């Protein structure tokens, strides 16, 4: 199958550097590949990407951090020089002067936005479950444990009453009702003080992850077999959320947006036999510098004809198959020619490359959108992968949400694994950035979720999904803690400016 040459990677090959090594070494050693476009146009003006060349002597500051120390007062293990604080926890008001707003349970995917006053907004999805949570203490009633589709949960919701998601426990009985997911916001001023907290989306369920759009909104989806995707504003009173029907009905995960390619990439995670999707738009439907007409998108699924084993060995051609998108849940209409992946999770776009993680095999993949190829850039089966600061740290496991800097540094959080956020370094090594308290397996297992950097590049926000403040693991709908990690250095990031939802067409 022919492919369109990628001039960046062709130049790399001409320099005698292996293409696979180029992609695996996302940070690059000092001076190597100084013209790579997805690592240029960065400078050090507070983390904003305003142009200029990349420093050829760049070295990631993460390479200099030490091993994780003993847990701090919040139970978080961090390297020397890092500090943590709790900014939100389930059932408690993040702002003491706003006692009527209580933080949601099961915080999952998170996104970051700049504000016009110099501050920022951190959005957090709630993966609070539907009827399977409400009746989780009755595992021997299969008709209840199988209520995983929107129609059956809606029917139950009509009987049980209004949704909440914000109700605190009543005595020892947690009030977890259907459609208790959604999205909430934490707003900070320019000095990092938490000044507001509020809901931005409700009446949805099992909201797993999402992605910030260049036009300043948040796209997020429901992780149920026939879930929908939604778009909402991060601003208080930023307009009504909108359902996006051209993204397929499926178990939605994370979202990444390629403006130049007029494509929105999104992952699926429902059974371990999942597909990787994109929604593409014509030039008329997505004008340059604007927001696409979401009703005009075409849903497509990834096909790797040579197989994923080939992609683990090197760049492999891909193609995109038009999906059946008539409102039928995608698992019911999968085409045989599309490629099955093991639990799609995080996805990120950076200068012509789409990076995504698959939890079932702990791989991280890179799609070259110009060259039309895919390859694995992190595979624990490639050989010994240790931590250069602590050889006893195990390889990454349960790779989930990801977040990247403008310099290509990737933060990967673990669903289970060793309850860590890891930084992917050159040559496939990983550096542990933090470890959260709580059990990684068992009935009350928790996970690390929602990584996002503040606009100044000095703070990382991350959640402990199903845990109390003391690190005790709890059931769905009963816990969740959001932490702010302050670093002794800044990384380069450029989150979008928060905007209200655009008017209906």
C-alpha positions in Angstrom: 0.0 0.0 0.0 1.5 3.4 -1.0 1.7 6.2 1.5 2.3 9.9 1.4 5.9 10.6 2.4 6.3 12.4 5.7 9.1 15.0 5.1 10.0 15.2 8.8 10.6 11.5 9.1 12.2 11.2 5.7 14.8 13.8 6.9 15.4 11.7 10.0 16.1 8.7 7.8 18.5 10.7 5.7 20.4 11.6 8.8 20.9 8.0 9.4 18.7 7.8 12.5 16.3 4.8 12.8 12.8 6.0 12.3 11.4 3.8 15.1 14.0 5.1 17.5 13.1 8.6 16.5 9.5 8.1 17.6 10.3 6.1 20.7 12.7 8.8 21.9 10.0 11.4 22.2 12.2 13.7 24.2 15.3 13.3 22.1 18.9 13.6 23.3 20.4 17.1 23.2 20.9 18.4 19.7 19.4 15.4 17.9 16.7 16.1 15.3 16.5 19.8 16.0 14.1 20.4 13.0 11.4 18.0 14.1 8.2 20.1 13.8 6.3 18.5 16.6 9.0 19.5 19.0 9.5 23.1 17.7 7.7 26.4 18.1 8.2 26.4 21.8 9.8 28.9 24.1 10.0 29.6 27.8 7.5 32.5 28.2 5.4 30.9 31.0 4.7 27.7 29.1 2.8 29.3 26.2 3.5 28.3 22.7 4.0 31.5 20.8 6.6 30.5 18.2 10.3 30.4 18.0 12.8 27.6 17.6 13.5 24.7 20.0 16.6 24.9 22.0 18.9 22.3 20.5 20.4 21.6 24.0 17.0 20.8 25.5 17.0 18.2 28.2 13.8 17.2 30.0 13.7 18.4 33.6 12.1 15.1 34.5 15.4 13.4 33.8 16.8 15.1 36.9 14.2 14.1 39.4 15.0 11.6 42.1 13.2 8.5 43.4 9.9 8.6 45.1 10.1 9.5 48.8 8.0 8.3 51.7 4.3 9.4 51.6 3.6 13.1 52.5 0.8 14.3 54.7 -1.7 13.5 51.9 -0.3 10.0 51.5 1.3 10.9 48.1 4.8 9.7 47.3 6.7 12.3 45.3 10.4 13.1 44.4 12.3 15.6 46.4 11.2 19.2 45.7 7.6 18.2 44.8 4.6 19.0 47.0 0.9 18.0 47.0 -2.3 19.5 48.2 -5.9 18.2 48.1 -8.2 20.5 46.1 -11.4 18.5 46.0 -12.8 15.3 47.5 -16.1 13.5 47.1 -19.0 14.7 49.1 -17.2 17.8 50.4 -17.5 21.4 49.1 -14.2 22.5 47.4 -15.0 26.1 48.4 -16.0 26.4 52.1 -18.0 29.5 51.3 -20.0 27.5 48.7 -21.4 24.7 50.9 -24.2 23.8 48.5 -21.8 22.5 45.9 -20.3 19.1 46.8 -17.6 17.4 44.7 -18.6 14.5 42.6 -17.6 10.8 43.1 -15.3 8.8 40.8 -13.3 11.6 39.2 -11.8 10.4 35.9 -10.6 12.3 32.8 -9.4 15.8 33.4 -8.7 18.8 31.2 -7.1 22.2 31.5 -8.1 25.7 30.2 -6.7 29.2 30.5 -8.9 32.0 31.7 -8.8 35.6 30.5 -7.8 36.8 34.0 -4.6 34.9 34.0 -6.0 31.9 36.0 -7.1 28.5 34.9 -9.9 25.9 35.1 -9.5 22.2 35.7 -12.4 20.1 34.5 -13.0 16.7 36.0 -15.3 14.0 34.6 -17.3 11.8 37.0 -17.3 8.1 36.1 -20.1 7.4 38.7 -21.9 4.3 37.5 -25.5 3.8 36.7 -27.7 1.0 37.9 -24.8 -1.4 38.3 -23.6 0.9 41.1 -26.9 1.4 42.7 -27.3 -2.4 42.9 -23.7 -3.3 43.3 -24.4 -4.9 46.6 -26.8 -7.4 44.9 -24.4 -9.3 42.6 -26.7 -12.4 42.4 -29.5 -10.5 40.5 -28.3 -10.7 36.9 -31.1 -8.6 35.5 -29.8 -5.7 37.6 -26.1 -6.3 37.0 -26.7 -6.2 33.2 -28.3 -2.8 33.1 -25.5 -1.2 31.2 -27.3 0.5 28.3 -28.8 3.9 28.3 -32.4 2.8 27.6 -32.6 0.4 30.6 -31.0 3.0 32.9 -33.3 5.7 31.7 -36.3 3.5 32.4 -35.0 2.8 35.9 -34.2 6.5 36.4 -37.8 7.4 35.6 -38.9 5.1 38.4 -36.3 6.1 41.0 -36.6 9.9 40.5 -34.2 12.7 39.7 -30.5 12.5 39.2 -28.0 13.8 41.6 -24.4 12.9 41.6 -23.8 15.5 44.3 -25.7 14.0 47.2 -23.6 13.1 50.2 -24.0 9.8 52.1 -27.1 9.7 54.3 -25.8 8.1 57.4 -23.9 5.0 56.2 -26.1 4.6 53.1 -24.6 6.2 49.9 -27.1 7.8 47.7 -25.9 6.9 44.2 -28.7 7.2 41.6 -28.6 6.5 37.9 -27.1 9.2 35.7 -24.9 10.5 38.5 -22.0 11.2 36.3 -21.2 14.5 34.5 -18.5 17.1 34.6 -17.4 19.6 37.3 -15.0 22.5 37.3 -12.4 23.9 39.7 -11.4 27.5 38.9 -8.1 29.0 40.1 -6.8 32.6 40.0 -3.5 33.7 38.6 -1.8 32.9 41.9 -3.2 29.3 42.0 -5.8 30.0 44.7 -9.0 28.0 44.3 -11.8 30.6 43.8 -14.8 28.8 42.4 -16.2 25.3 41.9 -19.4 24.3 40.0 -21.0 21.7 37.7 -20.8 22.2 33.9 -22.6 19.0 32.8 -25.2 16.8 34.4 -27.8 14.1 33.5 -25.2 11.8 31.9 -23.6 8.6 33.2 -20.2 7.0 33.5 -18.4 10.0 32.0 -14.9 8.6 31.6 -12.6 10.9 29.8 -12.5 13.5 27.1 -10.4 16.3 25.5 -10.1 20.1 25.5 -10.9 21.6 22.1 -8.8 24.4 20.5 -12.0 26.6 20.6 -12.1 26.3 24.4 -14.7 23.7 25.2 -14.6 20.2 26.6 -15.7 17.0 24.6 -16.4 14.0 26.8 -18.2 10.7 26.6 -20.1 8.0 28.5 -18.3 4.7 29.0 -21.3 2.4 28.4 -22.0 0.1 25.5 -24.3 2.7 23.8 -22.9 5.9 25.3 -23.0 9.3 23.7 -20.4 12.0 23.4 -21.1 15.5 24.7 -19.6 19.0 24.4 -19.7 21.5 27.3 -18.2 24.8 28.3 -15.7 24.9 31.2 -17.1 28.3 32.3 -19.8 28.9 34.9 -23.0 29.7 33.0 -21.2 28.9 29.7 -24.2 27.5 28.0 -26.0 24.2 27.8 -24.0 21.0 27.0 -24.7 19.6 23.6 -24.9 15.9 22.5 -22.7 14.9 19.6 -24.3 12.2 17.5 -21.5 11.8 14.9 -19.1 10.1 17.3 -20.9 6.7 17.4 -22.7 5.1 20.3 -20.1 3.3 22.2 -18.0 3.2 25.4 -16.2 6.5 24.9 -12.8 7.3 26.4 -10.4 10.1 25.6 -10.5 12.6 22.7 -7.7 14.3 20.7 -8.1 17.0 18.0 -6.1 17.5 14.8 -7.2 20.9 13.5 -5.0 20.8 10.4 -6.3 17.3 9.5 -9.9 18.3 10.3 -10.2 15.1 12.4 -11.2 14.3 16.0 -9.7 11.0 17.3 -11.4 9.1 20.1 -10.9 5.8 21.9 -13.2 3.0 23.0 -13.0 0.7 26.0 -15.7 -1.7 26.8 -14.7 -5.3 26.5 -10.9 -5.5 25.7 -11.9 -6.0 22.1 -12.2 -2.4 21.0 -11.7 -0.1 18.0 -9.9 3.2 17.5 -12.0 5.9 15.9 -11.9 9.3 14.3 -14.6 11.7 13.1 -13.5 13.6 10.0 -14.9 16.8 8.5 -14.8 18.5 5.1 -13.3 21.9 4.7 -16.8 23.4 4.4 -17.9 21.7 7.7 -14.7 22.8 9.5 -13.4 26.2 8.4 -9.8 27.0 9.3 -9.5 28.5 12.8 -13.1 27.7 13.7 -15.3 25.0 15.3 -16.5 22.2 13.1 -20.2 21.7 12.3 -20.5 18.6 14.6 -23.5 17.4 12.7 -21.5 17.0 9.5 -18.8 14.6 10.8 -18.1 11.2 9.3 -17.2 8.3 11.7 -14.4 6.0 10.8 -12.6 3.1 12.4 -8.9 2.1 12.2 -7.7 -0.8 10.1 -4.2 -2.2 10.3 -4.2 -4.8 7.6 -0.7 -6.2 8.4 -1.7 -6.6 12.1 -0.6 -5.1 15.3 2.4 -7.4 15.6 3.8 -5.7 12.5 3.2 -2.3 14.1 5.1 -3.4 17.2 8.1 -4.1 15.0 8.0 -0.8 13.1 5.9 1.6 11.0 2.9 -0.2 9.4 0.4 1.3 6.9 -3.1 2.1 8.1 -6.4 2.9 6.5 -9.7 4.2 7.7 -13.0 2.4 7.3 -16.3 4.3 7.2 -18.3 3.1 10.2 -22.0 2.4 10.3 -23.3 5.4 12.2 -27.0 5.2 12.3 -27.5 5.3 16.1 -26.9 1.5 16.5 -24.3 0.8 19.2 -20.9 0.3 17.6 -20.3 -3.2 19.1 -23.3 -4.4 17.2 -22.1 -3.1 13.8 -18.3 -3.6 13.9 -16.9 -4.3 10.5 -14.7 -7.4 10.3 -12.0 -5.5 8.5 -11.4 -3.0 11.4 -8.6 -3.7 13.9 -9.3 -5.0 17.4 -7.3 -3.3 20.2 -7.0 -4.2 23.8 -8.7 -1.5 25.9 -8.2 1.9 24.2 -7.6 4.6 26.8 -5.6 7.8 26.5 -5.1 9.7 23.2 -3.2 12.9 22.4 -2.4 14.9 19.3 1.0 16.7 18.9 2.1 18.2 15.6 1.0 15.6 13.1 1.2 12.5 15.4 -1.6 10.8 17.3 -0.4 9.0 20.4 -2.7 6.5 22.2 -2.5 3.9 24.9 -4.0 0.4 25.1 -4.4 -0.9 28.6 -4.8 -4.6 27.7 -1.2 -5.0 26.5 0.4 -1.8 28.1 1.4 -0.5 24.7 1.6 3.2 23.6 1.2 3.8 19.9 2.0 6.6 17.5 0.0 7.3 14.3 1.8 9.4 11.7 -1.1 11.3 10.2 1.0 12.5 7.2 2.7 9.2 6.5 -0.4 7.0 7.2 1.4 4.6 9.5 1.1 3.2 13.0 3.8 1.8 15.3 4.3 1.0 19.0 6.6 3.4 20.8 6.3 1.7 24.2 6.0 -2.1 24.6 7.0 -3.7 27.9 7.7 -6.9 26.0 10.6 -5.2 24.1 13.0 -6.0 27.0 14.0 -4.8 30.4 12.5 -1.4 31.1 13.5 0.0 34.4 13.5 3.4 36.1 16.9 5.2 35.8 16.3 6.7 39.3 15.0 3.5 41.0 15.8 0.1 39.3 13.2 -1.6 41.6 10.3 0.4 40.0 8.3 -2.0 37.8 7.4 -1.2 34.2 4.3 0.7 33.5 1.1 -1.3 33.8 -2.6 -0.5 33.1 -1.6 2.5 30.9 -4.6 4.8 30.9 -5.0 8.6 30.5 -2.1 10.4 29.0 -1.0 14.1 28.9 1.8 15.6 26.9 3.9 18.8 26.9 4.9 20.8 23.9 8.3 19.1 24.1 6.9 15.7 23.7 7.2 14.6 27.4 4.3 12.1 28.1 2.7 11.6 31.5 1.0 8.2 31.7 -1.2 7.3 34.6 -1.9 3.8 35.7 -5.3 2.0 36.1 -4.2 -0.3 38.8 -0.6 -1.1 38.1 1.4 0.5 40.9 -0.9 3.5 41.3 1.6 5.8 39.7 1.9 8.7 37.2 4.9 8.0 35.0 6.9 10.1 32.6 8.0 8.4 29.4 11.7 9.2 28.7 14.0 8.6 25.7 14.8 5.0 24.8 11.6 3.7 26.4 12.7 4.2 30.0 10.1 5.6 32.5 10.5 7.9 35.5 8.0 7.6 38.4 6.5 11.0 39.0 4.1 10.1 41.8 2.4 7.3 43.6 -1.1 7.8 45.1 -2.4 5.9 48.1 -5.0 3.1 47.8 -5.3 -0.5 46.6 -4.5 -1.2 42.9 -6.5 -4.4 42.8 -9.3 -6.1 44.7 -13.0 -5.3 45.2 -12.3 -1.7 46.2 -9.4 -1.0 43.8 -8.8 2.6 42.8 -6.7 4.1 39.9 -4.8 7.3 38.9 -6.8 9.5 36.6 -7.2 12.9 34.9 -3.6 14.3 34.5 -3.5 17.9 33.3 -0.9 20.7 33.6 -1.7 24.2 34.6 -0.9 26.9 32.0 2.3 28.0 33.8 3.6 24.4 33.5 4.3 24.1 37.2 1.3 22.2 38.5 0.0 18.8 37.6 -3.6 17.9 38.6 -4.4 14.3 39.1 -7.2 12.2 40.8 -7.4 9.2 43.0 -10.6 7.8 41.5 -12.1 5.5 44.1 -10.4 6.4 47.4 -11.0 8.4 50.5 -8.6 11.0 51.7 -6.7 8.5 53.8 -6.2 6.3 50.8 -8.8 3.7 51.7 -10.3 2.1 48.6 -14.1 2.3 48.3 -16.8 1.2 45.9 -18.0 3.2 42.9 -20.0 6.3 43.8 -18.4 6.6 47.3 -15.0 8.3 46.9 -12.5 10.3 44.9 -9.8 12.8 45.6 -8.3 15.5 43.3 -4.7 16.5 44.0 -2.6 19.4 42.9 1.1 18.5 42.5 3.5 21.5 42.4 6.8 20.8 40.7 10.2 22.6 41.2 10.4 23.4 37.5 8.1 24.3 34.6 7.2 22.3 31.5 5.9 23.8 28.3 2.2 23.6 27.7 -0.5 25.6 26.0 -4.0 24.8 27.1 -6.8 26.6 25.2 -8.7 29.7 26.5 -12.0 28.7 28.1 -15.0 29.8 26.1 -18.8 29.6 26.3 -20.6 27.1 24.1 -21.3 28.6 20.6 -24.9 29.3 19.7 -26.9 26.6 18.0 -26.7 26.8 14.2 
